[in-house]
Every structure is written in C-alpha cells, then in structure tokens.
Amino acid sequence: MKSKIPACGLGEAIGMIVYRVWYPALIRGHHNVASTYEFPVRIKFIEDWGACNAPKWNVPNWIQCAKELEKEGVAAITTNCGLTGTMQEELANAVNIPVFTSSLLQVPFVYRMLRKDKKVGILIDSEAAARRNDNELLRSCGIDESIPIVLYGMGEHQPDANDSQFGVLSGRPVSDYDPKKVEEALVSLGNKMVAEHPDVGAIVLECTEMPLYAAAVREATGLLVFDSTTLVRYVYHAIVKKHYF
C-alpha cells in the first residue's frame, strides 16, 4: 500500500511557522532555532501574525502559511508560540497533514502516564492568557476538568523574568537579556510549584522560550519535564522511522 505520509522532498519533515523577529534568546536550544534539532526543520516566516498578548491571531495568515508548508512537502507543522494553541482546530482542519501548535497538547498524554493521585504542573508565560475566554487555550489543547493541573504563570509569579526574556511575548523590548537570570526565575517557579503542590508528578513547559532551561528545571525538581522541543522530536520520530539493526 502506498504511504500516505508526504515524501518530504527536501528532507524537511517538520515545518515551523515563525514570527520574523529576532532577539538575543534565539540561540541553539531555543524552540524556534533550526539548529536545535538533530534533523532539518523548514522555517516559514509569517507576516502580520496578530498579537500573542491579546491573543487575537490573524488566523487567515497562519492558515496560508500552513498551506504553503504543506505544498512545500513537509509532513507535519508546528508553530513558534504555545499560545497559538487557541488556533489548533482551525489550523489542523486547514491542511491534510498533522498540525501541533502548542506544547500543552502533551498535557493529556503526560497525565495518563502518572498515578491517579498525581497532577500535571504547567509553567506558562501568563496564567491569565491560559484562563482567558473560559480557559480557551487549555480547552483547545484537550485539557478539561478531567485532567488535574497546577498552573503557574511567569507573569504572575516571576515578573522580574519578564524584564530579560519573557517580556518579548508581551511586546516589551528585550534590552538586557540575561539567560542565567531567566533560568533562575524559571527554576524558582518550578520549585515553588512543587513545594506548594507535592502531588505534581510531571511538568509541562508551555512557552517556546522555556526549552533552554528545561534541563535546569528537571534537575531542580527531580520530575519529568516536557517542553515544545520534546513534542517536535516526538512527532518527527513518528514520521521518520530509522532502522537500528
């Protein structure tokens, strides 16, 4: 039977829709940087994307980019911001290949891995963004009342971190990027979550700024930590099967 998976003619199985914005955190290890991955990633820049701090996405532009990536031969599409999870259904329905917009799509999967007395901890750029419009972001990513979560936002709990990196998401310029400061803030928030909620069994990092610090959070908390790059790799290996023997 002929495979239904696209041929990935240029060798790029994953397509990524990315803002045309540069800031100092865009280094290897960041979700949006192609060299973060051990395989080719096709970057598609989006113009006039909307506003992630509203969020009022310019959905037609995102759909157009997704369709272009599909024509260019990628086998799956992701985006560069966890808050785009509110568009998950619209983007997935616009093309004939899988779309995974947000790291939060991992939360139902992670919850099923845990004992039933455990919760999934979520570290997110803004708790208010997750709760907006009757938890639209969470619901769009398959997170409902049946999945116990603990949600901590950087904006609410660690405002100092916004001055150096996470502020880029709310439209503030990044003038004093200090990766150590941001790492310390994220680790502090993870430790605070676990101390206040010892029933957290694993952590999911929502923001695509956070994978740079995932290892530090894992080391500090002793828990499994999932981020947007783990999702990209998971989907890639579902598409591209390697023979090991």
TORVOTI-526648 format. One line per 8 residues: number of its first residue (from 1); their letters; for each residue x, y, z of N, C-alpha, C. Coordinates in steps of 0.05 Angstrom, whole numbers. Layout:
BEGIN
NUM) a) X:Y:Z:X:Y:Z:X:Y:Z ~ ... .
//
This chain:
BEGIN
1) mkskipac) 17:-24:0:0:0:0:18:25:0 ~ 11:44:-16:26:69:-18:24:85:8 ~ 46:95:18:46:111:43:31:136:39 ~ 16:144:60:2:170:59:19:192:70 ~ 42:186:80:60:206:91:74:221:68 ~ 74:248:68:88:262:46:117:254:44 ~ 127:257:20:155:248:14:176:265:27 ~ 170:288:37:190:306:49:212:310:29 .
9) glgeaigm) 205:320:5:223:320:-17:250:334:-12 ~ 250:355:5:275:369:12:287:359:38 ~ 276:337:48:287:326:73:278:339:98 ~ 258:357:96:249:372:120:221:361:127 ~ 220:343:146:195:331:154:177:350:170 ~ 190:368:186:176:387:204:177:415:192 ~ 154:427:189:152:455:181:144:472:206 ~ 157:495:208:152:512:232:145:540:223 .
17) ivyrvwyp) 122:550:232:113:577:226:124:595:248 ~ 140:615:240:155:631:259:152:661:254 ~ 150:677:275:150:706:272:176:715:260 ~ 176:736:244:200:748:234:211:768:254 ~ 220:758:276:230:775:298:256:763:309 ~ 276:779:314:300:769:326:303:781:354 ~ 313:766:373:320:776:399:342:757:411 ~ 356:766:431:380:752:440:376:723:449 .
25) alirghhn) 352:715:457:348:688:466:347:667:443 ~ 347:677:418:346:659:395:373:647:390 ~ 379:627:406:404:612:404:398:582:403 ~ 418:566:396:414:537:395:403:527:422 ~ 382:511:420:367:502:444:340:515:446 ~ 336:538:433:310:551:432:292:537:412 ~ 267:535:418:248:521:401:248:531:372 ~ 252:557:368:249:568:341:274:567:324 .
33) vastyefp) 296:556:335:322:556:321:326:528:308 ~ 330:528:282:331:503:267:354:485:277 ~ 376:496:285:399:480:294:395:467:321 ~ 373:474:335:366:460:360:361:430:355 ~ 352:423:331:343:396:325:364:380:310 ~ 363:354:313:382:336:301:374:329:272 ~ 354:343:262:343:337:235:335:364:223 ~ 333:365:197:325:391:184:297:399:191 .
41) vrikfied) 294:425:195:267:437:200:264:460:180 ~ 240:461:168:235:482:148:221:505:162 ~ 233:528:161:222:552:174:206:568:154 ~ 182:575:162:164:592:146:158:617:162 ~ 168:640:153:162:665:167:134:674:161 ~ 121:684:182:94:695:179:94:725:184 ~ 81:739:166:79:768:168:51:775:180 ~ 50:796:195:24:805:206:10:782:220 .
49) wgacnapk) 23:771:240:12:747:254:-10:752:273 ~ -13:778:281:-33:784:302:-18:793:327 ~ -29:786:350:-17:794:375:-20:771:395 ~ 3:761:404:2:738:423:-6:747:451 ~ -4:773:457:-12:782:484:-42:789:485 ~ -56:786:463:-85:791:465:-101:766:474 ~ -98:742:462:-86:739:435:-108:742:414 ~ -102:757:394:-120:760:371:-104:753:346 .
57) wnvpnwiq) -103:727:341:-87:718:318:-99:726:292 ~ -82:731:273:-92:735:245:-94:708:232 ~ -115:694:238:-118:666:231:-114:661:201 ~ -125:677:183:-121:671:155:-92:670:147 ~ -75:687:159:-47:687:152:-33:662:162 ~ -41:652:185:-30:627:195:-38:603:178 ~ -63:604:169:-73:583:152:-58:583:125 ~ -53:607:114:-39:609:89:-11:598:91 .
65) cakeleke) 3:604:114:30:593:118:29:562:120 ~ 9:552:134:6:523:137:2:510:110 ~ -14:522:93:-19:511:66:6:512:49 ~ 21:533:52:46:535:37:66:514:45 ~ 68:509:71:86:489:81:78:461:71 ~ 52:456:71:42:431:61:50:427:31 ~ 47:448:15:55:447:-13:85:442:-16 ~ 100:453:3:129:450:1:139:423:11 .
73) gvaaittn) 121:406:19:128:378:24:134:370:52 ~ 129:387:72:133:378:100:112:358:107 ~ 117:342:128:98:322:136:82:329:161 ~ 90:350:175:76:359:199:84:388:203 ~ 66:403:217:71:431:221:68:439:250 ~ 86:455:260:84:467:286:87:497:284 ~ 84:511:306:86:540:307:108:548:327 ~ 110:574:332:132:583:349:122:595:375 .
81) cgltgtmq) 97:590:383:87:601:407:65:583:419 ~ 68:576:444:48:559:457:20:570:457 ~ 18:596:457:-9:609:458:-24:605:432 ~ -10:597:410:-25:591:385:-42:566:388 ~ -41:553:411:-59:530:415:-88:537:412 ~ -95:562:415:-123:570:411:-132:566:382 ~ -112:564:364:-119:560:335:-115:531:327 ~ -111:513:346:-105:485:339:-125:473:320 .
89) eelanavn) -150:475:326:-170:462:309:-172:475:281 ~ -170:501:281:-172:515:255:-149:508:237 ~ -125:508:248:-102:501:231:-101:472:223 ~ -108:454:241:-108:426:235:-129:419:213 ~ -151:434:213:-172:429:193:-166:442:166 ~ -145:459:165:-139:473:140:-121:458:122 ~ -108:437:132:-88:422:115:-93:392:119 ~ -79:377:103:-82:348:104:-59:333:117 .
97) ipvftssl) -43:348:132:-21:337:148:-25:345:177 ~ -12:331:196:-16:338:224:-5:366:231 ~ -19:379:249:-11:405:260:-10:403:290 ~ 11:412:302:13:412:331:23:440:340 ~ 5:456:350:11:484:355:25:489:381 ~ 18:474:402:26:482:429:37:458:445 ~ 57:464:461:68:444:479:47:433:498 ~ 25:448:502:4:440:520:-11:415:510 .
105) lqvpfvyr) -8:409:484:-21:385:473:-10:360:487 ~ 13:362:500:25:339:514:12:334:541 ~ -3:353:551:-13:350:579:-31:326:582 ~ -51:321:565:-68:296:569:-51:271:568 ~ -31:270:550:-14:247:548:3:243:573 ~ 14:265:583:30:264:608:13:255:632 ~ -11:265:633:-28:258:656:-34:228:656 ~ -38:216:633:-44:187:632:-20:170:639 .
113) mlrkdkkv) 4:182:640:28:168:648:30:166:678 ~ 16:183:692:20:186:721:0:170:738 ~ 8:166:763:-12:154:782:-36:173:784 ~ -58:162:791:-83:177:791:-85:198:813 ~ -66:196:832:-66:217:853:-46:239:847 ~ -36:239:822:-17:260:813:-29:280:794 ~ -18:304:794:-26:325:776:-4:333:757 ~ -12:346:735:8:356:716:13:385:723 .
121) gilidsea) 38:392:728:45:420:732:50:434:705 ~ 40:458:702:45:473:677:58:500:684 ~ 81:504:673:94:531:675:89:545:649 ~ 77:569:651:67:583:627:76:612:629 ~ 78:625:606:85:653:606:65:669:622 ~ 40:664:617:19:680:630:-5:662:637 ~ -11:660:663:-34:645:671:-60:658:661 ~ -60:685:660:-83:699:651:-89:692:622 .
129) aarrndne) -68:688:606:-73:680:578:-85:653:576 ~ -78:635:593:-89:608:593:-118:608:601 ~ -125:626:619:-152:627:630:-171:644:614 ~ -161:659:596:-177:678:580:-199:663:565 ~ -222:675:562:-244:664:546:-252:636:556 ~ -256:634:582:-265:609:594:-245:586:588 ~ -219:592:594:-198:572:590:-196:562:561 ~ -199:580:542:-198:573:514:-173:558:506 .
137) llrscgid) -150:569:515:-124:556:508:-123:527:518 ~ -130:523:543:-129:497:555:-149:478:540 ~ -173:487:536:-193:470:523:-185:463:495 ~ -173:482:480:-165:477:453:-143:456:451 ~ -128:452:473:-106:433:474:-115:407:488 ~ -141:403:492:-151:378:503:-150:376:534 ~ -146:399:547:-144:399:576:-171:409:588 ~ -185:390:600:-211:397:612:-211:390:641 .
145) esipivly) -234:390:654:-236:386:683:-228:358:691 ~ -227:339:672:-220:312:679:-190:309:683 ~ -175:329:676:-145:328:679:-137:348:700 ~ -128:338:723:-120:356:745:-93:369:738 ~ -92:395:739:-68:410:733:-62:431:755 ~ -37:439:756:-29:462:772:-16:481:753 ~ -26:506:751:-18:525:731:-4:549:744 ~ 21:553:737:36:576:748:46:593:725 .
153) gmgehqpd) 40:619:725:49:637:703:73:653:711 ~ 92:656:693:115:673:698:107:701:703 ~ 88:711:688:79:739:691:68:745:718 ~ 54:725:730:42:728:756:61:723:779 ~ 79:704:776:96:695:798:125:705:796 ~ 135:710:772:163:718:769:165:742:750 ~ 153:765:757:153:787:739:181:797:731 ~ 201:793:748:228:802:741:239:788:716 .
161) andsqfgv) 230:763:712:240:748:688:230:761:663 ~ 207:774:664:196:787:640:214:810:630 ~ 231:821:648:248:843:640:270:834:622 ~ 277:808:623:300:799:608:293:782:584 ~ 274:764:586:267:747:563:238:745:558 ~ 223:738:577:195:732:572:179:756:565 ~ 190:780:571:176:805:563:172:807:534 ~ 188:793:518:185:795:489:157:786:481 .
169) lsgrpvsd) 145:768:497:119:757:490:97:778:495 ~ 102:797:512:81:817:517:88:844:504 ~ 106:843:485:111:866:469:132:885:479 ~ 144:879:502:165:896:513:192:889:500 ~ 208:910:494:234:904:481:253:889:500 ~ 270:872:489:290:858:505:316:874:504 ~ 322:888:525:346:905:525:368:894:543 ~ 361:876:560:381:866:580:377:836:583 .
177) ydpkkvee) 382:821:562:377:792:563:399:779:580 ~ 390:765:600:408:752:619:398:723:622 ~ 409:704:607:398:676:608:399:664:636 ~ 420:671:651:422:660:678:399:670:696 ~ 392:695:693:371:707:708:344:693:702 ~ 340:688:676:315:675:668:314:646:678 ~ 337:632:675:338:605:685:332:604:715 ~ 344:622:730:339:622:759:310:627:765 .
185) alvslgnk) 297:645:750:269:651:755:251:627:749 ~ 257:614:727:240:591:719:244:568:739 ~ 269:563:747:275:542:767:261:549:793 ~ 263:574:801:250:582:826:220:577:825 ~ 208:583:802:179:579:800:172:549:800 ~ 189:533:787:185:504:788:187:493:816 ~ 207:502:831:210:493:859:187:502:876 ~ 177:527:871:154:537:886:129:520:881 .
193) mvaehpdv) 125:513:856:102:497:849:103:470:863 ~ 126:457:862:129:430:874:126:431:905 ~ 137:453:916:135:455:946:106:460:954 ~ 92:476:939:64:482:946:44:460:937 ~ 53:444:918:36:423:907:52:398:904 ~ 58:384:926:75:360:924:62:337:908 ~ 37:340:901:24:319:884:29:324:854 ~ 45:344:847:52:347:819:71:324:811 .
201) gaivlect) 65:310:790:81:287:783:98:291:759 ~ 93:312:743:109:318:720:103:347:712 ~ 121:359:697:118:387:690:118:390:659 ~ 100:406:649:100:414:621:105:444:619 ~ 125:451:602:131:479:598:116:489:573 ~ 99:508:576:83:518:554:99:534:534 ~ 114:553:544:126:574:528:149:563:511 ~ 151:572:486:173:564:469:199:577:477 .
209) emplyaaa) 199:596:495:223:607:507:236:589:527 ~ 221:570:538:229:554:561:247:530:556 ~ 248:518:533:264:494:529:294:498:536 ~ 304:522:533:331:528:540:337:521:570 ~ 317:522:586:320:519:615:307:493:626 ~ 298:476:608:284:452:617:301:433:633 ~ 327:431:625:345:413:640:349:423:669 ~ 351:449:672:354:460:699:329:455:716 .
217) vreatgll) 306:458:704:281:453:719:279:424:727 ~ 286:406:709:286:377:714:305:370:737 ~ 329:382:736:349:376:757:340:386:784 ~ 328:410:784:320:423:809:296:408:822 ~ 277:400:805:252:388:816:253:358:818 ~ 270:346:802:271:316:802:248:304:787 ~ 233:320:771:210:310:757:215:308:727 ~ 199:293:713:199:293:684:190:321:675 .
225) vfdsttlv) 205:332:655:198:358:645:195:356:614 ~ 172:364:605:165:363:576:164:392:566 ~ 174:397:542:173:424:531:166:422:501 ~ 166:444:487:158:444:459:177:429:441 ~ 203:428:449:222:413:432:218:383:435 ~ 209:374:459:204:345:461:181:337:443 ~ 162:355:440:139:349:422:148:348:393 ~ 164:367:385:174:367:358:189:341:352 .
233) ryvyhaiv) 206:333:370:222:309:366:204:284:365 ~ 184:284:383:165:261:384:151:258:357 ~ 141:280:346:127:279:320:146:271:298 ~ 170:282:298:190:276:278:195:246:277 ~ 199:233:300:206:205:301:181:188:294 ~ 157:199:296:134:184:287:132:185:257 ~ 145:205:244:144:207:215:167:193:202 ~ 191:197:213:215:187:201:225:163:217 .
241) kkhyf) 220:139:208:228:115:222:256:107:213 ~ 273:103:233:300:94:228:304:64:233 ~ 321:52:218:327:23:223:352:21:240 ~ 351:9:262:373:7:281:387:-20:280 ~ 377:-38:264:390:-64:263:385:-77:235 .
//
